[in-house]
């Protein structure tokens, strides 16, 4: 946790409290414990109380195109610092996708510069406080529906619970707390397009598209409400559409 003590006048002390509060929020972000698929120039959640496992629908991989590559803002676009390659593992064969929410406060649409600053704060927290090699997720979808490259996809992420579960697992996080708010139409459109594209590119069946709570339950890890009840509902419907898209005649 990157908290700095502030001494001096009462005004300085007040500023220190504000900085500390912001830092604690940033450090709390994180569900767990690559290069971008297509870059045109890919924020994590709290562990919440236990909830019953959610069954994952079984279906064959799609047989027809679902979506082209969405526009993805690169790491250069948000001035990401380089990953610590001394403490990072190769991704290996990509076989699954896990979807998360940020899980902190309610997120609203904001300027592109504000999002860039937020991503840099998250990365500093993950590297400095959590001692991870980089930001934990491969892709981030902000409240405006923009898709950002997080950790390069050639590297294993830090989002699903442990190294075994993270191996070959693409981490996508949608900004917002979806126990408190509903994902926007534009966020879901971006999520579906990104997931569809990754399924095509890496030949991932829809049965291997999980939410955090599902993959945690499946592997006997800590229980979590991530990605929140409202995003969970949307992901359930999205998987049905993705499965239908792969059926003959669709």
VENFEN-V831227 format. One record per residue. N is the residue number from 0. PHI is phi as a letter, one per 40 degrees, with the letter a starting at -180 (* if undefined). OMEGA is omega in whole degrees, 0 to 359 (* if undefined). D_CENTER is the distance of its C-alpha to the mean C-alpha in Angstrom with 1 decimal. Layout:
N,PHI,OMEGA,D_CENTER  N,PHI,OMEGA,D_CENTER
//
This chain:
0,*,186,20.5  1,c,182,21.9  2,b,179,24.5  3,b,175,27.8  4,c,181,31.0  5,b,179,33.0  6,b,175,36.7  7,h,185,39.5  8,c,178,40.2  9,c,177,38.7  10,c,178,36.9  11,c,179,35.2  12,c,178,34.4  13,c,179,32.8  14,c,179,30.6  15,c,179,29.6  16,c,179,28.5  17,c,179,26.3  18,c,181,24.7  19,c,181,24.3  20,c,179,22.6  21,c,182,20.0  22,c,180,19.4  23,c,178,19.1  24,c,180,16.4  25,c,182,14.4  26,c,180,15.2  27,c,183,14.2  28,c,178,10.5  29,i,182,9.1  30,c,198,8.8  31,b,208,10.8  32,f,*,14.4  33,*,149,13.9  34,c,183,15.3  35,d,179,13.8  36,d,179,15.0  37,a,182,16.9  38,b,182,17.0  39,c,177,19.5  40,c,*,21.0  41,*,*,8.5  42,*,221,5.6  43,b,195,5.4  44,b,176,8.4  45,c,173,12.0  46,c,185,13.9  47,b,186,16.1  48,d,184,19.5  49,c,178,20.2  50,a,182,20.0  51,d,179,21.7  52,d,179,19.8  53,b,182,19.0  54,c,178,20.6  55,b,180,18.9  56,c,179,21.1  57,c,179,22.8  58,a,179,23.5  59,c,177,24.4  60,c,179,22.3  61,c,182,23.0  62,b,180,26.2  63,b,179,26.1  64,d,178,23.9  65,b,183,21.2  66,a,172,19.8  67,c,180,20.3  68,c,176,17.8  69,c,174,16.0  70,c,181,16.5  71,b,176,13.9  72,c,186,14.6  73,c,176,15.0  74,c,178,14.7  75,c,181,18.3  76,c,179,17.7  77,b,175,16.0  78,f,177,18.3  79,c,172,15.9  80,c,183,18.0  81,c,175,18.6  82,c,175,16.9  83,c,186,19.5  84,c,176,20.6  85,c,185,22.9  86,b,184,20.2  87,b,182,17.8  88,b,175,18.2  89,c,183,18.4  90,c,188,15.9  91,g,180,18.9  92,c,181,19.2  93,c,186,16.1  94,b,185,16.7  95,a,182,13.6  96,b,175,10.2  97,b,184,8.0  98,b,183,6.1  99,b,165,5.1  100,b,180,6.4  101,c,170,7.3  102,g,176,10.5  103,b,180,13.0  104,c,177,15.4  105,c,179,15.8  106,b,177,14.2  107,b,178,16.7  108,d,182,17.2  109,a,182,18.1  110,c,180,19.5  111,c,179,17.8  112,c,178,19.3  113,c,178,17.8  114,c,178,14.2  115,d,180,15.2  116,c,179,16.6  117,c,178,13.7  118,c,178,11.5  119,c,177,14.5  120,c,178,14.9  121,c,181,11.5  122,c,179,12.4  123,c,179,15.9  124,c,181,14.9  125,c,181,12.9  126,c,185,15.9  127,c,183,18.6  128,c,181,18.1  129,c,179,16.0  130,g,173,17.8  131,c,182,15.0  132,c,184,15.9  133,a,171,13.1  134,d,192,9.7  135,c,189,7.8  136,b,179,4.9  137,c,181,6.8  138,b,178,5.7  139,b,176,5.2  140,b,184,7.5  141,c,185,10.0  142,c,177,12.8  143,c,181,15.0  144,g,177,13.1  145,c,180,12.9  146,b,183,10.5  147,b,173,10.0  148,c,175,10.2  149,c,177,8.5  150,c,177,10.2  151,d,188,12.9  152,c,176,12.5  153,c,179,15.9  154,b,175,14.6  155,c,181,13.2  156,c,176,9.8  157,b,188,9.9  158,a,190,7.6  159,b,174,9.9  160,h,177,13.1  161,a,185,15.4  162,c,181,16.3  163,c,182,17.8  164,c,179,14.9  165,c,184,12.5  166,c,180,15.2  167,g,189,14.9  168,b,179,11.4  169,c,180,8.8  170,c,177,5.2  171,b,177,3.3  172,b,178,2.0  173,b,183,5.7  174,c,180,7.9  175,h,173,10.7  176,b,190,12.2  177,c,158,13.1  178,c,184,15.9  179,b,182,17.5  180,a,178,16.8  181,b,175,16.3  182,c,182,13.8  183,c,178,16.0  184,d,182,17.6  185,c,175,16.3  186,c,181,12.6  187,c,177,13.4  188,c,178,15.5  189,c,180,12.9  190,c,181,10.6  191,c,181,13.8  192,c,180,15.0  193,c,180,12.0  194,c,179,12.0  195,d,179,15.8  196,c,180,16.1  197,c,177,14.2  198,c,179,16.3  199,c,187,19.3  200,c,186,18.8  201,b,178,18.2  202,f,180,20.2  203,c,177,17.7  204,c,180,19.4  205,c,177,17.8  206,c,178,18.7  207,b,173,16.1  208,b,187,13.2  209,b,161,12.0  210,c,183,10.2  211,d,182,9.7  212,c,182,13.2  213,c,183,14.7  214,c,175,13.9  215,c,180,14.9  216,c,182,18.1  217,c,184,18.8  218,b,176,18.9  219,g,180,20.6  220,c,182,18.0  221,d,178,17.7  222,c,179,17.4  223,a,175,14.6  224,c,178,14.3  225,d,19,10.5  226,c,183,9.5  227,g,187,12.8  228,c,184,16.0  229,c,177,15.8  230,c,177,12.5  231,d,179,13.8  232,c,181,16.9  233,c,179,15.5  234,c,177,13.6  235,d,180,17.0  236,c,180,18.9  237,c,180,16.6  238,c,177,17.3  239,c,179,20.9  240,c,180,21.1  241,c,178,19.5  242,c,179,22.0  243,c,181,24.8  244,c,180,24.2  245,c,181,25.1  246,c,180,28.4  247,d,178,31.6  248,g,181,32.8  249,c,*,29.4
//
